[in-house]
Amino acid sequence: MNEIIHKKLGDPSFSVGEKWVDWWLKKWVKYLSKYWSTSPDTVHAKTLNPEVVHDYFENVKRVITEQGIELDCLWAMDETSCLFGCAGKSMVIGKAGGGVQHSQRDGACESATLMVLISAAGECPPPCVIFKGQNLNSIWSEDQNNPLGCP
């Protein structure tokens, strides 16, 4: 944003700062507000209890120490779903006094599952991508379309 302003005003010393959108919205609060387009994950986020998380990691450290587990034997794996053609949760600006803004999306919602691994020693093999379907488009496995070498 600063580059655009510098070119428009011709003043390289002028800067809007990192939170310029927040300041701009404060000026127009009578007319505009920020909203989440969807918020179904809020309940899940509120269930994360810092004391429970701390206790869990203290127990993990204790077991690793007691059992003499080496770092190259500790692995973490996570999987997430990637939706194609579906809008996720995003921050939007809408009329002041409104509620949740609904995102419009097309009906063709396909997904793939992405699985990643990392070891405590820093090893990180390529992620695994799982597509639903009976036929694999050969273009997906071509080197230029698969820079990480995902299986």
C-alpha positions as CSV (number, residue, x, y, z in Angstrom):
1,M,0.0,0.0,0.0
2,N,2.8,2.4,0.8
3,E,4.4,2.0,-2.6
4,I,1.1,3.1,-4.2
5,I,0.8,6.1,-2.0
6,H,4.5,7.1,-2.6
7,K,3.9,7.0,-6.4
8,K,0.6,8.9,-6.1
9,L,1.7,11.6,-3.6
10,G,5.4,11.7,-4.6
11,D,6.3,11.8,-0.9
12,P,8.6,8.8,0.0
13,S,8.5,9.7,3.7
14,F,4.7,9.2,4.0
15,S,3.6,5.8,5.4
16,V,0.2,4.4,6.4
17,G,1.6,1.9,8.8
18,E,0.9,-1.8,9.4
19,K,-2.6,-1.3,10.9
20,W,-3.9,1.3,8.4
21,V,-7.1,-0.7,7.7
22,D,-8.0,-0.7,11.4
23,W,-7.4,3.1,11.6
24,W,-9.5,3.6,8.5
25,L,-12.3,1.5,9.9
26,K,-12.3,3.5,13.1
27,K,-12.9,6.6,11.1
28,W,-15.9,5.0,9.3
29,V,-17.2,2.9,12.2
30,K,-20.6,4.5,11.9
31,Y,-20.9,2.9,8.5
32,L,-18.6,-0.1,8.3
33,S,-17.6,-3.0,10.6
34,K,-15.4,-6.1,10.3
35,Y,-17.1,-9.5,10.4
36,W,-16.1,-13.1,10.0
37,S,-17.7,-14.6,7.0
38,T,-18.3,-17.8,8.9
39,S,-17.5,-18.9,12.5
40,P,-18.2,-22.6,13.1
41,D,-14.7,-23.2,14.5
42,T,-15.1,-20.7,17.4
43,V,-16.4,-23.3,19.8
44,H,-13.5,-25.6,19.1
45,A,-10.9,-22.8,19.7
46,K,-12.5,-21.9,23.0
47,T,-12.0,-25.5,24.3
48,L,-8.2,-25.2,24.2
49,N,-7.2,-24.9,27.9
50,P,-3.6,-23.6,28.5
51,E,-3.2,-25.5,31.7
52,V,-4.2,-28.8,30.1
53,V,-1.8,-28.2,27.1
54,H,1.0,-27.3,29.5
55,D,0.4,-30.5,31.6
56,Y,0.3,-32.6,28.4
57,F,3.7,-31.4,27.2
58,E,5.3,-31.8,30.7
59,N,4.1,-35.4,30.7
60,V,5.5,-35.9,27.2
61,K,8.9,-34.5,28.3
62,R,8.9,-36.8,31.3
63,V,8.2,-39.9,29.3
64,I,10.9,-39.0,26.7
65,T,13.4,-38.5,29.4
66,E,12.5,-41.6,31.4
67,Q,12.4,-43.9,28.4
68,G,15.5,-42.4,26.7
69,I,13.7,-41.8,23.4
70,E,15.9,-40.3,20.7
71,L,14.8,-37.3,18.7
72,D,14.9,-39.2,15.4
73,C,12.3,-41.6,16.9
74,L,9.8,-38.8,17.6
75,W,7.4,-37.9,14.7
76,A,4.4,-35.7,14.3
77,M,1.8,-36.2,11.6
78,D,-1.1,-33.9,10.7
79,E,-3.7,-34.1,8.1
80,T,-5.9,-31.4,6.7
81,S,-8.6,-31.2,4.1
82,C,-8.1,-28.8,1.2
83,L,-11.3,-27.6,-0.4
84,F,-11.3,-26.6,-4.0
85,G,-14.1,-24.2,-5.1
86,C,-15.3,-23.6,-1.6
87,A,-14.7,-20.4,0.3
88,G,-13.2,-20.7,3.8
89,K,-13.6,-18.4,6.7
90,S,-12.3,-14.9,6.0
91,M,-12.5,-11.4,7.4
92,V,-14.9,-9.2,5.4
93,I,-16.0,-5.6,5.7
94,G,-19.8,-4.9,5.7
95,K,-22.5,-2.5,6.7
96,A,-22.2,-1.4,10.4
97,G,-24.7,-3.2,12.6
98,G,-24.8,-6.3,10.4
99,G,-24.0,-9.8,11.4
100,V,-22.1,-12.7,9.9
101,Q,-21.5,-12.2,6.2
102,H,-22.2,-15.3,4.1
103,S,-19.8,-16.2,1.4
104,Q,-21.2,-17.2,-2.0
105,R,-19.5,-20.1,-3.7
106,D,-20.1,-22.5,-6.5
107,G,-21.6,-25.9,-5.9
108,A,-18.6,-27.8,-7.2
109,C,-16.8,-28.5,-4.0
110,E,-14.0,-31.0,-4.3
111,S,-11.5,-31.9,-1.7
112,A,-8.1,-33.5,-1.2
113,T,-6.4,-34.6,2.0
114,L,-2.9,-33.3,2.7
115,M,-0.8,-35.3,5.2
116,V,2.6,-34.0,6.5
117,L,5.2,-35.5,8.7
118,I,8.1,-34.0,10.6
119,S,10.5,-35.5,13.1
120,A,11.9,-33.8,16.3
121,A,15.3,-34.2,14.6
122,G,14.1,-32.0,11.7
123,E,13.5,-34.6,9.0
124,C,10.6,-33.7,6.8
125,P,9.6,-36.0,4.0
126,P,7.4,-34.7,1.1
127,P,3.8,-34.4,2.0
128,C,1.3,-37.0,0.9
129,V,-1.7,-35.7,-1.1
130,I,-4.8,-37.9,-1.4
131,F,-7.4,-37.1,-4.0
132,K,-10.9,-38.6,-4.0
133,G,-11.7,-40.2,-7.3
134,Q,-11.2,-43.2,-9.4
135,N,-8.9,-41.7,-12.1
136,L,-5.7,-39.7,-11.4
137,N,-5.1,-36.8,-13.8
138,S,-1.5,-37.5,-15.0
139,I,-0.8,-33.8,-15.1
140,W,-0.8,-33.8,-11.3
141,S,2.3,-36.0,-11.0
142,E,4.4,-34.1,-13.6
143,D,7.5,-32.5,-12.1
144,Q,6.5,-28.9,-12.9
145,N,3.1,-29.4,-11.2
146,N,4.5,-31.3,-8.2
147,P,7.6,-29.5,-7.0
148,L,7.7,-31.3,-3.6
149,G,7.5,-34.7,-5.2
150,C,4.3,-35.6,-3.3
151,P,3.2,-39.2,-3.8
